[in-house]
Amino acid sequence: MAPTFLVVGATGNTGRSTVATLSQILKQEGSNSPFAGHRILALTRSAQGAAAKHLATLPGVEVLEFNWATVTEAWLRDHEVVRAFVASAVDPAQFSVESAFLLAALRAGVEYVVRISTTAGNVRPDCDAYYARTHWAIEAMLSTPAFEPLKWTSLQPNAFSTLAFFTAGMFVKKYRETGGKQDEPLRLIADPDAPIGIIDADDIGPIAARLLLHADPAAHERRRYAVNGPEDVTGRQMVAMVERAIGAPVRAVSYKDMSYVEGMAAAADEGHRTLILSIRHAMEVLWRGEAAASTTSREVLEVAAPRTTPGASWEKVLKSLD
């Protein structure tokens, strides 16, 4: 075996680009890299999926179908994990699972962890959205003296373009399939006028990978970095994008629409429904205009400045509909 970069959530929206960027940089640097000979271990729930099969073709990458909730100190030592990327799912059990992993990493002597957090303005103990309090609790735990040996950095993306444009994409798809019918309003999570610096998930990988490949992560130790895309977009601008895509005016728009959360809650266990419904509050900080592109941390711009504009992200969504 060899010293290992572990990527948890490797086939998720941020994990894919993290694995790909790690592989690309290590290949380019070759023997000149201080991490020459290190391997990349990509954990996934399904090694048979298209994303996992693609990652398995990349240089230095080994894909492993494994439940990260069962990772132990011994497992990390056996696999010689020295640095790790963690992108946990929004789930009521998130704190239990991620804190257990981080404790195992501490015990196993893992040097450095880069983790995905959430909207910077929501990471506080009094946020109404439950999962944001989870991220606050994890970062508070990591900040204690007990965890001092484990270096870590939290990336706080304010809003992913996939979420911001999801309902817009579905609106366009239905419009095309029904020959131009608009039976339902265009539902957007965005405020009509508040600027949001939405971030494309593919721009997270270069940031996370370069942090993990930093020869001395001390400069980024115990740091929280707000991450946005390079340009702002408003709800009205998103409507204009949809109208150009369908070649017609949108008849009705429902801004700040979080109705999709009700479907999530209906599918959840009864004991978790109230928690899931609290996600309706997650976008309030964005609606107040507190997640604009200008709030991106300076260090992020220095490490790997996000480059994908809202327009480019929207084109990806439209292409996926073809």
Buried (B, 14 or more C-beta within 10 A) or exposed (E): EEBBBBBBBBBBBBBBBBBBBBBBBBEEEEEEBEBEEBBBBBBBBEBEBEBBEBBBEBEBBBBBEBEBEEBBBEBBBEBBBBBBBBBBEBBBEBBEBBBBBBBBBBBBEBBBBBBBBBBBBBBEEEBEBBBBBBBBBBBEBBEEEEBEEBBBBBBBBBBBBBBBBBBBBBBBBEBEEEEEEBEEBBBBBBBBEBBBBBBBBBBBBBBBBBBBBBEEBEEBEBBBBBBBBBBBBBBBBBBEBBBEBBEEEBEEBBBBBBEBBBEBBEEBEEEBBEBBBBBBBBBBBBBEBBBBBEBBBEBBBEBBEBEBBBEBBBBBBBEEEE
